[in-house]
Structure formats: C-alpha cells, structure tokens
Amino acid sequence: MGERAIMAWGEIPVTDMEKSVAFYNKVFGYDMKIDNSGPNPMAVLGNSMQDAGAHLYPGKPAADGGNTIHIALDDALEDGMARCKEAGGEIIGDLIAMPFGRFAYAKDLDGNSIGLFEPAKA
C-alpha cells in the first residue's frame, strides 16, 4: 500500500452553527463562515479543503463526547487553552507533552471531545 494521509476528513456535530462557528473561530483563530450551498449547512475548519480537514455541521453530538479530533494551534497551547475557556469550552485535565508536540483534551460548547494541539518546534 502506498503512503497516504491517515485521516481523510472529520465531522463535528453541533447544535447551534452560529455559536459553534464563533467558538472555533475564537479558539483556533479561524475566520470560518457557514456554507449553505450543499444539502446541509457546514463550516470548514480553517476554510481549507486541502489535505485532511474537518467541518462543523448541524447534528446530534455523542453523549460521551465521541471521538477526539486534535486541531493544531498557531500559537502556544496555554494560549489556546485560555481562549477555549473564555469561549465557553472546558479543558479536561492537564497538558500532555509528547516528542511530536503538546496537547490538551477539551470539550466544545456541545461537549464534543477535541484536542488542542501545539506541534513541536523543528
């Protein structure tokens, strides 16, 4: 088998598109807009459909937070954690350091499990 990206696409179900778009824009520094051109409204994380990506869509979040999607930050993990709390999210536990970077588990406004990820400096 040839080399390929492990993740092709992620979907994050949310109950209020406008509030959730505002949350993800604040935490990750995006400028997402809601796209109503398809069969369902969606907002692409970071406005990028290149490589692996993800989007928000109107749906029912899993009761237990569902799978965790780790989303890269452009700045320090601590700054992202602070913005997450300010935007109404919840940080779950302490930050975790690995050779490839640092991350913290969090929950968005609907209780979806997300990871705030700061890649290691090269």
Beta strands, then each sheet from edge to edge (+ up, - down):
strand 1: 9-14
strand 2: 43-44
strand 3: 53-58
strand 4: 69-72
strand 5: 90-98
strand 6: 101-107
strand 7: 113-119
sheet 1: 1+ 3+ 2-
sheet 2: 4+ 7+ 6- 5+
end
